[in-house]
Amino acid sequence: MTRLFITTARYGLRRPTLHDGALFAVDVDIPGRPADEYVPAQS
């Protein structure tokens, strides 16, 4: 719970660069809470 994940956008950019569309992970000192489960909407 002490690893922060950061995502970046890639779609919709005219000129994506090296870090666009990337996933970064950073260790932090303060723990976060568990991620919520993703549940797709029913149509």
VENFEN-V954978 format. One line per field, one symbol per residue. ss: DSSP state (a for helix, b for strand, c for the rest). burial: + if it has 24 or more other ideal C-beta (glycine too) atoms within 12 Angstrom, else -. A space follows every 10 residues. Layout:
# VENFEN-V954978
ss: ???
burial: ???
This chain:
# VENFEN-V954978
ss: ccbbbbbccc cccccccccc ccbbbbbccc cccccccccc ccc
burial: ---------- ---------- ---------- ---------- ---
